[in-house]
Amino acid sequence: MTSSNALNLNQYLDKKNQLVSAGQLRWFHWVIIIASLLATLSAWSITRNNSQQQMKSLYEREASQLVARITERMSHYEDALWGGVATLTAFENPLSENNWRTYSETLNLGEKYPGINGMGIIDAVQRPDIYEYLALRRTERHNFMVFPEHNESELWPIVHIEPLESNMAALGLDIAHESNRLKAARAARNTGKAQITGPITLVQDARKTPGFLFYAPHYTKGTWTTQTERQENFINLVYAPFVFERLMEGTLDMEGRLVSIRITDEGKTLYDEISANGSTSDKNPKLQTNTTIDMYGRQWTFNIQTNKGFNLATQNNKPLLVLISGLAIEALIIALFTALTRANRRAVKFADDMASAFRVNSNLLTNILNNATDGILLSDQISGVQSYNKACETLFGYTADEILGEQFGVLFPDLKADFCRFNPEALADETTIETLNAYLIGQTREVTGQRKNGEKVTMEISISEIHDSDKLIYNTIVRDISKRKQAEKALKRSIEDLVQSNEDLERFAYVASHDLKSPLRAIDNLCLWLQEDAGPQMDAENKERLYLMRGRIDRMDGLLNSLLSYSRANEKFIETKRVSASQLLKEIISLQNIPIGFDVIVDDSLDAIMIRRMPLEQVFHNLLSNAVKHHNKTEGRIEFSASENNSSFQFYIKDDGPGIDPMFHNKIFEMFQTLRTRDEVEGSGMGLALVKKMLRRYNGHIEISSNTGEGTCFTVTWPKTSDIET
Amino acid sequence: MKPLTFLAVEDDDVDMMSIRRAFKQLKIDNEIQRAIDGIEAFEILKSPKDNEDANHPDIVLLDLNMPRMNGLELLEELSTLEDKPNYEVFILTTSNSDQDIIRTHKYGVSGYILKEDLFEGLHEAFSQLDNHRLLLS
């Protein structure tokens, strides 16, 4: 079967493919994913850069601040030294210890210049002048000693130092004994600038930590530009000893600093926060810088790096958060796309399953349609034939392809004529579509179908309406009934023939018996007249012959009558009046000559049964007559009774006669059959045959129950509906 | 008064003998004319009433089964006559078949006589006739 209806599998496949491809991750999905990933990464990168920038800025700020502070402090101390130099210039040379003390106390070194270990004066003494110098100095401090011994040509003793208590060990110390000290001292003298020593350990530092001396040269009044002038006018140095640790403590914030610092002078560590244990220094600093600064004649290398405090301060989760949220969004987008594609896949699968189920169903329906022996057509008034099964192809000769889309009328061109055939008053021209539809739809009708080759075939069609959404579709079941019609025709002819032959037979029997009766009657009359006229003169033998002749004539007459009756047994009895069975029987009994000695009993059960006279009258008459005729005794008892059920009456005729051997139970119903010779018992042998024939006409029947010596019971079954027939 | 004349329309000789014998037994010796079939009977019966020469039977005993023209056909022919003479028809029948009775009844027959019981039948039939037409024995 092919059909052009809505479900076209090819259309479906196309649509499905579209859906499937729409559900896959396409290039723009990837574009979105990648773009958002890039956005995330760049946001992260930017944030990170920002962070790093900030960090770097912070660090640089810190670092430079640090350095600045140190240099500032150093310059501060330089100022203090120059202040000292100014004081020396103001005072008479040599300065007394008291004067120096006053200066230093007024200066309030401890408060104003934290980190300074003290402040003092260093004289330069040529070796030859040493004793003189000592004598001079001892006038103020009697145990003034210059130590230690060395081989330099100059002696540079520390002559004053304040505060004295903590710096006692330095008093009288000859800084020329140590190269660093000396070198810087000479440099200060020569350059006129403040100078510091390389890393030394101060004698007054019990812990022997790194330190340095800070010198400022004191000249005689005047501006000296050359080294020689300077040397000539040099008086002494103002100096300050520093313990680096203390200097740093005083300069830097020890708490909350974000960078750690190491200061080295020519590789020698002056101050190291970085390597110290338990410090805040970071083994892997984020940032570090090395700066070398000219510090008053020395090169201080500042090794600055970020410390743990810096890490804490710059702990910035922002980039990470940006990254994480970006990636989270990314993940969500991917999850969304995945979910969408999965949903799409599931939808497609569902549709597949449905289509599959539908296909199974559709296949089943197709199979049913194609295997049906009746033609099944679907059509509508606009698009013509929509569906056309295999049986249709056989019926009409057209293949499905040839007929789809054609109008219904192609297959049934004579519908109006068909209608008129069954409605003789109608005219084909005046028959409207409405009339035709009303005639055909919802009914089974005989119409003329037309095959492809033009042949007309009688068909039976049943058209029903199907309402499919808004369309009206007609479902037509088609049966080729031409064979059936032929069979019906043949049957009708057979019946007609049968009826005819029956009639012929009956007519024949009637006529035959009539025409046979006539000469028989003549013979009987002549015989009678012979008996009457010549009888008295005849001898016994001849009388006997005549007598026998008349007997045979009677017999023949009887046979002919029976034959006549039998032939007329098929006639319809038009009598409609009903009597009670018991009354009918009583009439029959009275009409027959029942010999004395025979009791004929009519049971009460027959009172209520109302029947028409014929043919049961004849039936009962024959049966009663038989029962009397065939009785073997002079006395007998015959009983009539009846019963009934839903569909029929049962009449029972029972006698106490000789009974009939079961082997004859069939034979007795045959025509002309007697069980005794006709000389023994006169009888045509037609009685029971006649009864059987009559009963059969009305769908009744007769049965015998009997055995030799046990009497006989005939049961006549009489259908109730036979009484309703006319 | 003129005695009644009978016309027996009967093809069978023995049946005819039977009729004559029955008449004899009934002590009726009126003349019985005989026609052997419908055609002969028609010839006799067709002549008009006022024709004195014709031999008009008063009573017709009509057998139904005869060759050439049977009883029914004769009745049919007679019914077409314009001037029907005044006679009475009795059907002689071998059977009391309702069909025959019905079919002949419309021709206005006066009675039916069974051939098997001719004596009784004739007796009954004639006793129905008008008294003044009664025959002299």
Interface residues (C-beta under 8 A of the other chain):
Chain A: H514 D515 K517 S518 R521 A522 I523 N525 L526 W529 L564
Chain B: D12 D13 V14 D15 M17 S18 R21 N65 T94 S95 K115 E116
